Amino acid sequence: MVSIKNNLNNITRTIPENVTLIAVSKTQPAASVLEAYQAGQRAFGENKIQEMVEKFDILPKDIEWHMIGHLQSNKVKYMAHFVHLIHGVDSFKTLQEINKQALKHNRSINCLLEIKIASEATKFGLSFAEAEKLLKSEELKSLKNINIAGLMGMASFTDGQEIIRGEFKSLKYFFDSLQKYKSFNVNPAILSMGMSGDYEIAIEEGSTMIRVGSAIFGLRNYN
Ligand SMILES: *Cc1c(COP(=O)(O)O)cnc(C)c1O
């Protein structure tokens, strides 16, 4: 039997105060989210918009919902009224859509640029050069209803700890270099890196936000 409460306590006890824990509840039933909520957890991450909306509708309204998956632009509208932070933004086009939907609700939506740091070919994300180009672009200034609050990255799926550490290190280095782009809608303060298998390394390398699923809820049957 998995004890969600014990798992959560074990993690929150060991992470520094400046690191925010996102409980990744994708594929988990609402009852499990509620169990974590009752243990004090308030920030949850989902990777499918529809699943997040369904949980938002039935769960307590003081939950912060984080979209951590790859975005389909046509679905942004379903979460625009409540999403707390969108982690996986990797194109200007997606930012434009988020801006458009945020405007309809007269709010600003916080976004993280997803950076590709892993060597695997399948992962989404911008290169450092692409991210810089976006941050420097004139067009970005036209997006008044988004705030780029930092970066997100996923390390390679490997047992090679030094590979993982090197990838996180490179992302932290890039993150630190972004302060020069600070503007009304660029305020890099969040570095979202680290999952169940590698969050300890991520924290050592400067993560401020970890996204942890299976170490809290147990193994998932599918992704
Ligand atoms: C599923 C997922 C996680 C959590 O993965 P675990 O290994 O279960 O902790 C974190 N980040 C993203 C982007 C994910 O899709």
The ligand as an SDF file (V2000), in Angstrom:
LIG
                    3D

 15 15  0  0  0  0  0  0  0  0999 V2000
    5.2000   12.7050  -15.4900 C   0  0  0  0  0  0  0  0  0  0  0  0
    6.0420   13.9110  -15.3960 C   0  0  0  0  0  0  0  0  0  0  0  0
    6.7470   14.2080  -14.2180 C   0  0  0  0  0  0  0  0  0  0  0  0
    6.7530   13.3180  -12.9860 C   0  0  0  0  0  0  0  0  0  0  0  0
    7.4010   12.1290  -13.2530 O   0  0  0  0  0  0  0  0  0  0  0  0
    7.7710   11.1000  -12.0630 P   0  0  0  0  0  0  0  0  0  0  0  0
    8.9410   10.3720  -12.5980 O   0  0  0  0  0  0  0  0  0  0  0  0
    6.5780   10.2500  -11.8620 O   0  0  0  0  0  0  0  0  0  0  0  0
    8.1010   11.9140  -10.8710 O   0  0  0  0  0  0  0  0  0  0  0  0
    7.4780   15.3830  -14.1770 C   0  0  0  0  0  0  0  0  0  0  0  0
    7.5420   16.2190  -15.2270 N   0  0  0  0  0  0  0  0  0  0  0  0
    6.8760   15.9730  -16.3710 C   0  0  0  0  0  0  0  0  0  0  0  0
    6.9820   16.9480  -17.4830 C   0  0  0  0  0  0  0  0  0  0  0  0
    6.1300   14.8130  -16.4990 C   0  0  0  0  0  0  0  0  0  0  0  0
    5.4810   14.5710  -17.6480 O   0  0  0  0  0  0  0  0  0  0  0  0
  1  2  1  0
  2  3  1  0
  2 14  2  0
  3  4  1  0
  3 10  2  0
  4  5  1  0
  5  6  1  0
  6  7  2  0
  6  8  1  0
  6  9  1  0
 10 11  1  0
 11 12  2  0
 12 13  1  0
 12 14  1  0
 14 15  1  0
M  END
$$$$
